[in-house]
Amino acid sequence: MTRKILVIEDNKDLANLLKIHLRDLSFQVDFAFEGTEGLMKFESASYDLVILDIMLPGIDGFEICREIRSRNTTTPIIMLTSKSAELDRVQGLDIGADDYVTKPFSIKELMARVKALFRRIDSTNAEQSKQSEILKVDEIVIDPQKRKVLLKNKAVELTAKEFDLLYHFACNAGRVFTRSQLLDDVWGYGHDGYEHTVNSHINRLRAKIEDNPGKPDYILTVWGVGYQFKEIEN
């Protein structure tokens, strides 16, 4: 099935350039040149990827990303930004973007990021479809095929990345991971210098699955190294 991509970018020359290269890769491409229009298009159709500029007329890319994540937890988002400040890039990842590219960028680099993101999604889906076993850790139940999590028999709403992170931890219970390793394993490739996004995702996960996020029972901090999931007792 042809993958469908929504590009929300107000620079029409750049948008047309992206259209040419994405269609060369056999993707179907829709466009929006303004923030409100982009959100309306996202809501009216099903997309496999959103390429999202931050600086937009109407509502900006950060707000669109928040809205998408509040309504849809799985569609991947690559953010485009002309800002070079670390805070802007980290904010994009923290609010749910899967990757970012800073302008000016190489079209080849962006196409490589798009292909790498889809490879990671395909690989993760294949791994989880093979793993039919439902994981149970105390009061947490993780169903990899349905991508659902129960805590004390109640559904827990997780974003795609939060689910992937929790599932990765649970499959490797007891193993200690550095932030860099988690970026490579869960995000698909490292964001040099942006291990902060791992902390943010873990903090959100803890808020959703821990009775006391300040004193977690499941996702444990290993000081000076990284994190580990509590060992599963047989």
C-alpha positions in Angstrom: 0.0 0.0 0.0 1.3 3.5 -0.9 2.1 5.5 2.1 0.4 8.9 2.4 2.3 11.9 3.7 0.9 15.3 4.8 3.4 18.2 4.4 2.5 21.4 6.3 4.9 24.1 5.1 4.2 27.7 4.2 7.2 28.0 1.8 5.7 26.9 -1.5 9.0 26.5 -3.2 10.2 24.1 -0.5 6.9 22.3 -0.5 7.1 21.7 -4.2 10.7 20.5 -3.9 9.6 18.0 -1.2 6.7 16.9 -3.4 9.0 16.0 -6.2 11.4 14.0 -4.0 8.7 12.2 -2.0 6.8 11.2 -5.1 10.0 9.9 -6.6 10.0 7.5 -3.6 6.4 6.5 -4.5 4.7 8.3 -1.6 1.4 10.0 -2.0 1.7 13.7 -0.9 -0.9 16.2 0.3 0.0 19.8 1.3 -1.2 22.6 3.5 0.4 26.0 3.5 -1.1 27.3 6.8 -1.5 25.8 10.2 -5.2 25.7 10.6 -5.6 24.2 7.1 -3.0 21.6 7.9 -4.8 20.5 11.1 -8.1 20.3 9.2 -6.5 18.2 6.5 -5.0 15.9 9.1 -8.4 15.4 10.7 -10.1 14.7 7.4 -7.9 11.9 6.2 -5.5 9.1 7.3 -1.8 9.8 7.0 1.3 7.7 7.6 3.6 10.7 8.3 3.3 14.4 8.9 6.2 16.7 7.9 5.6 19.8 9.9 7.1 23.2 9.8 7.3 25.1 13.1 6.9 28.7 11.9 3.5 28.8 10.2 0.8 31.4 9.7 -2.3 30.6 11.7 -1.4 28.1 14.4 2.3 27.1 14.7 3.8 23.7 14.4 4.2 23.2 18.1 0.5 23.6 18.6 -0.4 21.4 15.7 1.9 18.7 17.1 0.2 18.9 20.5 -3.2 18.7 18.8 -2.2 15.7 16.7 -0.9 13.9 19.8 -4.0 14.7 21.8 -6.2 13.1 19.0 -3.9 10.5 17.4 -1.1 8.7 19.2 0.5 6.8 16.3 1.1 9.0 13.3 4.8 9.9 13.1 5.8 13.5 12.9 9.0 15.0 11.5 9.4 18.7 12.4 11.1 21.3 10.2 12.6 24.3 12.0 14.7 27.2 11.0 15.6 27.8 14.6 19.0 26.5 15.8 18.3 26.8 19.5 18.5 23.5 21.4 15.4 24.4 23.3 13.2 24.5 20.2 14.5 21.1 18.9 14.1 19.5 22.3 10.6 21.0 22.7 9.5 19.4 19.4 10.7 16.0 20.6 9.2 16.4 24.0 5.7 17.2 22.8 5.6 14.2 20.6 7.6 14.7 17.3 9.5 11.6 16.2 12.3 13.5 14.6 13.4 17.0 13.5 15.4 18.6 10.7 16.9 22.1 11.0 16.7 24.4 8.0 18.6 24.8 5.8 18.8 21.1 5.3 19.8 18.7 2.6 16.8 17.1 0.8 18.9 13.9 0.7 19.1 14.0 4.5 15.4 14.5 5.0 14.6 11.7 2.5 17.0 9.5 4.5 15.2 10.4 7.7 11.8 9.6 6.2 13.0 6.2 4.9 14.7 5.4 8.3 11.6 6.3 10.2 9.4 4.0 8.1 12.1 1.2 8.3 11.9 1.5 12.1 8.1 1.4 12.1 8.1 -1.7 9.9 10.8 -3.4 12.0 8.9 -2.6 15.3 5.6 -3.8 13.9 7.2 -7.0 12.6 8.9 -7.7 16.0 5.7 -7.1 17.9 3.5 -9.1 15.6 5.9 -12.1 16.1 5.7 -11.6 19.9 2.2 -12.8 20.7 3.0 -13.3 24.4 1.3 -10.8 26.6 3.7 -9.4 29.1 2.6 -9.1 32.8 4.6 -7.2 35.4 2.8 -7.0 38.7 -0.3 -4.9 37.9 0.8 -3.9 34.4 -0.3 -5.9 31.3 1.2 -5.2 27.9 -0.4 -6.6 24.7 2.1 -6.1 21.9 -0.2 -7.1 19.1 -3.0 -4.8 20.1 -0.5 -2.2 21.4 -2.5 -1.8 24.6 -1.5 -1.4 28.2 -3.6 -2.2 31.3 -2.8 -1.0 34.8 -4.9 -2.5 37.5 -7.3 -3.6 34.8 -7.8 -0.1 33.4 -6.5 1.0 30.0 -3.5 3.4 30.0 -3.4 5.9 27.1 0.1 6.0 25.7 1.6 7.6 22.7 3.3 5.4 20.1 6.7 6.3 21.5 5.7 5.8 25.1 4.3 2.3 24.2 7.5 1.4 22.3 9.7 2.6 25.2 7.6 0.7 27.8 7.6 -2.5 25.7 11.3 -2.3 25.1 11.9 -1.9 28.8 9.6 -4.8 29.7 11.2 -7.1 27.1 14.6 -6.4 28.6 13.6 -6.3 32.3 16.6 -5.9 34.6 18.9 -4.6 31.9 20.4 -1.1 32.4 20.2 1.2 29.4 22.0 4.5 28.9 19.9 7.4 27.4 21.9 7.1 24.2 21.1 3.4 23.9 17.4 4.1 24.4 17.5 6.7 21.6 19.1 4.2 19.3 16.8 1.3 20.2 13.5 3.1 20.4 13.8 6.2 18.2 15.8 4.2 15.6 18.9 6.5 15.5 20.5 8.8 17.9 19.9 12.5 18.4 23.4 13.6 19.5 23.1 15.7 22.6 19.4 15.3 23.0 19.2 12.5 25.5 16.9 15.0 27.4 14.0 13.7 25.3 14.4 10.2 26.9 14.1 11.8 30.4 10.9 13.6 29.3 9.3 10.4 27.9 10.3 8.5 31.0 8.8 11.2 33.2 5.5 11.0 31.3 5.5 7.2 31.4 6.1 7.3 35.2 3.2 9.7 35.6 0.9 7.2 33.8 2.0 3.9 35.3 3.6 4.6 38.7 1.6 5.1 42.0 4.3 7.5 43.1 6.4 8.8 40.1 8.9 10.3 42.6 9.5 6.9 44.0 9.0 4.6 41.0 8.4 0.8 41.3 8.8 0.0 37.6 11.1 2.3 35.7 14.1 2.7 37.9 16.9 5.3 37.7 20.5 3.9 37.8 22.4 6.9 38.9 25.3 7.9 36.7 24.3 5.3 34.0 20.6 5.5 32.9 17.5 3.5 33.5 16.3 -0.1 34.0 12.9 -1.8 34.2 12.3 -3.9 37.3 13.1 -7.5 36.9 10.2 -9.9 36.3 10.0 -12.5 38.9 9.2 -16.0 37.7 
